[in-house]
Amino acid sequence: MRRAGAAAAEILLEVGPHVVPGSPLTGWTRWFIRPHRQGWLSQSPELSGLPEVGVTSVNEVNFPRNSRQSAVGRRGHRQRGRHDLPRWGAWGFLGKPRPWGRCRALTGVLGIETRLAMDEGIAAAGPGQPVHAIGRAIERHARKHGLGGVREFIGHGIGTEFHSGLQIPHYHDARASTILVPGMTFTIEPMLTLGDPACGMWNDNWTAVTLDGRRTAQFEHTLLVTDEGIELLTVTADGTVPADVFALAPVGAL
């Protein structure tokens, strides 16, 4: 799991500098992964028939768009990349938003507070804690900053299977009473919105968007419960967190 998580983080770091105004959405993850695939496999054939290890979403898209569809990033748009790498029999799952050039102030706030909401959820997790503590912390942070929280997509257990039975709501649900114990691996991946969090699905049965057309952001890590607390698995071998490397939200007057 550590090796798969590190591989996902390395790809995100490699792709990140190329997210610039005018860059295409299609094919960039395949271009980066092919030269050094080394046994990495894409999640996409199992879930969607897509060939990419990573998929992208832009602006109002909650769940990654079918990246076979042509699109070019424009100045002020916000893009999110998700990288899912099964290797050595385990999965690594990681995502972060990134702006194309300068962006509106509210878009910057959305990105920053979504990252902080994820951090709050991670801080609430640990051995002996109930799963619902994670969602309570995330929901509290979102409400404090006037942001919507998407409920249709949640975190999940992950390991030798892409999705295991463990479910991690990003809102408070007392029914999520499973107690976290050392050895559990799962994702925390909140999606927050500037407007109404209600979303709808395109007819490709893959792409989900906010119904009001307002922007959404998501951060994600794969985590391991240890005896001491929580270990981030989706970091590079030297401990680098991709979200800490790239400027999250340069703000302009767009």
Residue pairs with C-beta under 8 A, 6 or more apart in sequence:
1 90
1 91
1 92
1 159
1 185
1 222
1 224
1 233
2 224
2 233
3 87
3 88
3 90
3 92
4 85
4 86
4 87
4 88
4 90
4 91
4 92
4 233
5 92
5 94
5 222
5 232
5 233
5 234
5 235
6 92
6 233
6 234
6 235
6 236
6 237
7 40
7 85
7 87
7 92
8 83
8 84
8 85
8 92
8 93
8 94
8 222
8 234
9 92
9 94
9 234
9 235
9 236
9 240
9 241
9 242
10 236
11 29
11 32
11 33
11 53
11 54
11 83
11 85
12 54
12 81
12 83
12 94
12 96
12 242
13 236
13 240
13 242
13 245
14 32
15 28
15 29
15 32
15 54
15 81
16 81
16 98
16 242
16 245
16 246
17 246
18 28
19 73
19 79
19 81
19 98
19 100
20 73
20 100
20 101
21 73
21 74
21 75
21 100
21 101
22 72
22 73
22 74
23 72
23 73
23 100
24 70
24 71
24 72
24 73
25 56
25 58
25 65
25 67
25 69
25 70
25 71
25 72
25 73
25 79
26 67
26 68
26 69
26 70
26 71
27 52
27 67
28 54
29 52
29 53
29 54
29 55
29 67
29 81
29 83
30 51
30 52
30 53
33 40
33 53
33 54
38 87
39 87
39 88
40 53
40 85
40 86
40 87
41 53
41 85
41 86
41 87
42 50
42 51
42 52
42 53
42 84
43 53
43 84
43 85
43 86
43 91
43 162
44 50
44 51
44 52
44 53
44 55
44 84
45 51
46 162
47 162
48 66
48 206
50 66
50 67
50 68
52 67
53 83
53 84
53 85
54 81
54 82
54 83
54 84
55 64
55 65
55 66
55 67
55 81
55 82
56 64
56 65
56 67
56 79
56 80
56 81
56 82
57 63
57 64
57 65
57 79
57 80
57 82
57 207
57 218
58 65
58 71
58 73
58 77
58 78
58 79
58 80
59 77
59 78
59 215
59 216
60 209
60 210
60 213
60 214
60 215
60 216
61 80
61 207
61 208
61 209
61 216
62 150
62 152
62 153
62 191
62 193
62 199
62 208
62 209
62 210
62 216
62 218
63 153
63 199
63 206
63 207
63 208
64 80
64 82
64 206
64 207
65 71
65 206
65 207
66 204
66 206
66 207
73 79
73 100
74 100
75 100
75 101
75 102
75 254
76 99
76 100
76 101
76 102
76 103
76 104
76 107
76 252
76 254
77 99
77 100
77 103
78 97
78 98
78 99
78 100
78 103
78 107
78 110
78 111
78 215
78 217
79 97
79 98
79 99
79 100
80 95
80 96
80 97
80 98
80 217
80 218
81 95
81 96
81 98
82 93
82 94
82 95
82 220
83 92
83 93
83 94
83 95
84 91
84 92
84 93
84 94
84 162
85 91
85 92
86 92
86 162
89 160
90 159
90 160
91 158
91 159
91 160
91 161
91 162
91 222
92 222
92 233
92 234
93 158
93 162
93 187
93 189
93 220
93 222
93 234
94 220
94 221
94 222
94 234
94 242
95 189
95 218
95 219
95 220
96 115
96 218
96 219
96 220
96 242
96 243
97 111
97 114
97 217
97 218
97 219
97 248
98 246
98 248
99 107
99 108
99 111
99 248
99 249
99 250
101 250
101 252
102 250
102 251
102 252
102 254
103 249
103 250
103 251
103 252
103 254
104 251
104 252
104 254
105 251
106 194
106 215
107 194
107 215
107 249
108 248
108 249
108 250
108 251
109 145
109 249
110 147
110 192
110 193
110 194
110 215
110 216
110 217
111 217
111 248
111 249
112 248
112 249
113 141
113 142
113 145
113 147
113 192
114 147
114 190
114 191
114 192
114 217
114 218
114 219
115 219
115 243
115 248
116 141
117 137
117 138
117 141
117 142
117 147
117 170
117 190
117 192
117 219
118 138
118 188
118 189
118 190
118 219
118 220
118 221
120 137
120 138
120 140
120 141
121 134
121 135
121 137
121 138
121 170
121 188
121 190
122 134
122 188
122 221
122 223
122 230
122 232
123 137
124 133
124 134
124 136
124 137
125 133
125 134
125 180
125 188
125 223
125 225
125 230
126 180
126 225
126 229
126 230
127 180
127 181
127 182
127 225
127 226
127 227
127 229
128 179
128 180
128 181
129 179
129 180
130 176
130 177
130 178
130 179
130 180
131 166
131 167
131 168
131 169
131 176
131 177
131 178
131 179
131 180
132 169
132 172
132 173
132 174
132 175
132 176
132 177
134 155
134 168
134 169
134 170
134 188
135 168
135 169
135 170
135 171
135 172
135 173
135 176
136 172
138 149
138 170
138 171
138 188
138 190
139 149
139 170
139 171
139 172
142 148
142 149
142 190
142 192
147 192
147 193
147 194
148 192
148 193
148 194
148 195
148 196
148 197
149 170
149 171
149 190
149 191
149 192
149 193
149 197
150 170
150 190
150 191
150 192
150 193
150 197
150 199
150 216
151 169
151 170
151 171
151 197
152 199
152 208
153 189
153 191
153 208
154 167
154 168
154 169
154 170
154 189
155 167
155 168
155 169
155 170
155 186
155 187
155 188
155 189
155 220
156 163
156 164
156 166
156 167
156 168
156 186
156 187
157 163
157 164
157 165
157 166
157 167
157 168
157 184
157 185
157 186
158 164
158 185
158 186
158 187
158 222
159 185
164 186
166 178
166 184
166 186
167 176
168 176
168 186
168 187
168 188
169 176
170 188
170 189
170 190
170 191
180 225
181 225
182 225
182 226
182 227
183 224
183 225
184 224
184 225
185 222
185 223
185 224
185 225
185 233
186 222
186 223
187 220
187 221
187 222
187 223
188 220
188 221
188 223
189 218
189 219
189 220
189 221
190 218
190 219
191 197
191 216
191 217
191 218
192 216
192 217
192 218
193 210
193 214
193 215
193 216
193 217
194 214
194 215
194 216
195 210
195 212
195 213
195 214
196 210
196 211
196 212
196 214
197 210
198 210
198 211
198 212
199 208
199 209
199 210
199 211
200 208
200 209
200 211
201 207
201 208
202 208
202 209
210 216
219 243
220 234
221 232
221 233
221 234
222 232
222 233
222 234
223 230
223 231
223 232
223 233
224 230
224 231
224 233
232 241
235 241
235 242
236 242
